[in-house]
Amino acid sequence: MPGTHSTDTPGALTPDDIDDLARRAQGGDRDALEDLLTAVRPRALNVCRGVLPYSSDAEDACQEALINIAAKIGSWGGRGRFTTWMHVVAVNSARSTYRRMKNQAVAADPQAGGPLADRPDPRTTSVIAGTRLDLLEAMETLEREHPQYVEPLLLRDVYGLPYDEIARLLALPLGTVKAQIHHGRKLARPMLSGEG
């Protein structure tokens, strides 16, 4: 079976195999698209879990990511790895799921009373969720005034991608990416420490 030389699991596809599937899917091969989505689903789910700690939220975001990958596959330029491009699509899906959750939470105002009003929402009481949600709140604020810093900052500080890979993925010079991450960190730091 192709791809058995991957170090992940027996039968797992290599990055080259995934890139090949993606190229075939771009060319209209429906079977290749199905195989591609199946192959990248675990990775997309892990990306979403990195932002949304509750399984059902991460699953929702992952499903949205897979739909977006299928719909936008034509926009993968083929210069970098498909999985890196997919990473950005999954990050954006997780962020949009978070926005939806936030809007629903605001719409269901606990101050309005009712039987659940005195029970805390586990999403906001979990230390892990709190940290991630604080980060997403900071990114939302940063995006309003400096949208160019958000994607590089998330890719570097949340997902740990190397600077050169971020530069390739975003089609920006390496120096620009480093500067955007530096400025983004400077602006986000006060929001994360509760000063701003």
FENZI-V970565 format. One record per residue. N is the residue number from 0. SS is DSSP state (H for helix, E for strand, C for the rest). OMEGA is omega in whole degrees, -180 to 180 (none if undefined). D_LAST is the distance of its C-alpha to the last C-alpha in Angstrom with 2 decimals. Layout:
BEGIN
<<N & SS & OMEGA & D_LAST> <N & SS & OMEGA & D_LAST>>
END
This chain:
BEGIN
<<0 & C & 180 & 54.42> <1 & C & 176 & 52.20> <2 & C & -177 & 49.01> <3 & C & 178 & 50.38> <4 & C & 176 & 49.56> <5 & C & -180 & 45.84> <6 & C & -177 & 44.48> <7 & C & -179 & 42.50> <8 & C & 179 & 45.14> <9 & C & 179 & 48.74> <10 & C & 180 & 49.04> <11 & C & -179 & 45.40> <12 & C & 176 & 45.06> <13 & C & 175 & 44.21> <14 & H & 177 & 41.61> <15 & H & 178 & 44.67> <16 & H & -179 & 46.07> <17 & H & 177 & 42.82> <18 & H & 180 & 42.69> <19 & H & 177 & 46.36> <20 & H & -178 & 45.75> <21 & H & 178 & 42.90> <22 & H & 178 & 45.23> <23 & H & 178 & 47.94> <24 & H & 177 & 45.59> <25 & H & -180 & 44.54> <26 & C & 175 & 48.26> <27 & C & -180 & 48.65> <28 & C & -176 & 49.85> <29 & H & 179 & 48.78> <30 & H & 179 & 49.86> <31 & H & 179 & 47.79> <32 & H & 178 & 44.72> <33 & H & 180 & 45.37> <34 & H & 180 & 45.87> <35 & H & -179 & 42.73> <36 & H & 177 & 40.55> <37 & H & -178 & 42.18> <38 & H & -175 & 41.60> <39 & H & -177 & 37.87> <40 & H & -180 & 36.97> <41 & H & 180 & 36.29> <42 & H & 179 & 34.01> <43 & H & 179 & 32.14> <44 & H & 178 & 31.80> <45 & H & 177 & 30.37> <46 & H & -179 & 27.75> <47 & H & 177 & 26.82> <48 & H & 178 & 26.84> <49 & H & -179 & 24.32> <50 & H & -174 & 21.76> <51 & C & -172 & 23.39> <52 & C & -180 & 24.82> <53 & C & -174 & 27.15> <54 & H & -176 & 30.47> <55 & H & 177 & 31.17> <56 & H & 179 & 27.86> <57 & H & 178 & 28.44> <58 & H & 178 & 32.05> <59 & H & -179 & 31.09> <60 & H & 179 & 28.79> <61 & H & 179 & 31.58> <62 & H & 177 & 34.12> <63 & H & 179 & 32.08> <64 & H & -179 & 31.70> <65 & H & 177 & 35.47> <66 & H & 179 & 36.20> <67 & H & 178 & 33.95> <68 & H & -180 & 35.60> <69 & H & -177 & 39.00> <70 & H & -173 & 38.13> <71 & H & -175 & 36.47> <72 & H & 178 & 38.65> <73 & H & -178 & 40.19> <74 & H & 173 & 36.97> <75 & C & -174 & 37.09> <76 & C & -180 & 38.44> <77 & C & 180 & 40.28> <78 & C & 178 & 39.10> <79 & C & 178 & 36.91> <80 & C & 177 & 37.39> <81 & H & -177 & 37.29> <82 & H & 177 & 35.24> <83 & H & 177 & 32.43> <84 & H & 180 & 32.45> <85 & H & 178 & 32.66> <86 & H & 180 & 29.57> <87 & H & 179 & 27.48> <88 & H & -180 & 29.19> <89 & H & 176 & 28.42> <90 & H & -179 & 24.70> <91 & H & 177 & 24.54> <92 & H & 178 & 26.61> <93 & H & 179 & 24.39> <94 & H & -179 & 21.33> <95 & H & 174 & 23.46> <96 & H & 177 & 24.70> <97 & H & 179 & 21.20> <98 & H & 178 & 20.51> <99 & H & 179 & 23.83> <100 & H & -178 & 23.10> <101 & H & 179 & 19.84> <102 & H & 178 & 21.83> <103 & H & 180 & 24.64> <104 & H & 179 & 22.51> <105 & H & -180 & 21.20> <106 & H & 179 & 24.83> <107 & C & -175 & 26.12> <108 & C & -180 & 24.13> <109 & H & 178 & 24.84> <110 & H & -178 & 24.78> <111 & H & 179 & 27.94> <112 & C & -179 & 29.96> <113 & C & -174 & 32.63> <114 & C & -178 & 33.88> <115 & C & -173 & 30.84> <116 & C & -176 & 28.25> <117 & C & 177 & 28.36> <118 & C & -178 & 28.22> <119 & C & 176 & 24.83> <120 & C & -177 & 24.17> <121 & H & 179 & 24.78> <122 & H & -177 & 22.33> <123 & H & -179 & 19.40> <124 & H & 179 & 21.10> <125 & C & -180 & 22.03> <126 & H & -179 & 20.07> <127 & H & -180 & 20.81> <128 & H & -179 & 19.96> <129 & H & -179 & 16.65> <130 & H & -179 & 15.65> <131 & H & 180 & 17.01> <132 & H & 175 & 15.62> <133 & H & 180 & 12.03> <134 & H & 180 & 12.97> <135 & H & 176 & 14.59> <136 & H & 179 & 11.76> <137 & H & 180 & 9.70> <138 & H & 177 & 13.05> <139 & H & -180 & 13.60> <140 & H & -179 & 10.60> <141 & H & -177 & 11.69> <142 & H & -180 & 15.21> <143 & H & -176 & 14.99> <144 & H & -176 & 14.42> <145 & H & -174 & 15.73> <146 & H & -177 & 18.05> <147 & H & -178 & 20.13> <148 & H & -169 & 17.69> <149 & H & -175 & 17.38> <150 & H & 179 & 20.96> <151 & H & -179 & 21.54> <152 & H & 178 & 18.40> <153 & H & -178 & 19.48> <154 & H & -179 & 23.05> <155 & H & -170 & 22.41> <156 & H & 179 & 19.83> <157 & H & -174 & 20.75> <158 & C & 173 & 24.42> <159 & C & 178 & 25.28> <160 & C & 178 & 27.35> <161 & C & -178 & 28.64> <162 & H & -176 & 27.52> <163 & H & 178 & 31.02> <164 & H & 177 & 31.17> <165 & H & 180 & 27.88> <166 & H & 178 & 29.34> <167 & H & -176 & 32.57> <168 & H & -178 & 30.99> <169 & H & 180 & 28.85> <170 & C & 179 & 31.71> <171 & C & 174 & 29.68> <172 & C & -179 & 30.65> <173 & H & -180 & 29.46> <174 & H & 179 & 27.84> <175 & H & 180 & 25.81> <176 & H & -180 & 24.57> <177 & H & 180 & 23.63> <178 & H & -180 & 21.80> <179 & H & 179 & 19.88> <180 & H & 179 & 18.87> <181 & H & -179 & 17.90> <182 & H & 179 & 15.72> <183 & H & 178 & 14.26> <184 & H & -179 & 13.42> <185 & H & -180 & 11.85> <186 & H & -177 & 9.51> <187 & H & -174 & 8.97> <188 & H & 180 & 8.69> <189 & H & 180 & 5.13> <190 & H & -178 & 4.78> <191 & H & -180 & 7.98> <192 & C & 177 & 7.75> <193 & C & -179 & 5.68> <194 & C & -171 & 3.76> <195 & C & none & 0.00>>
END
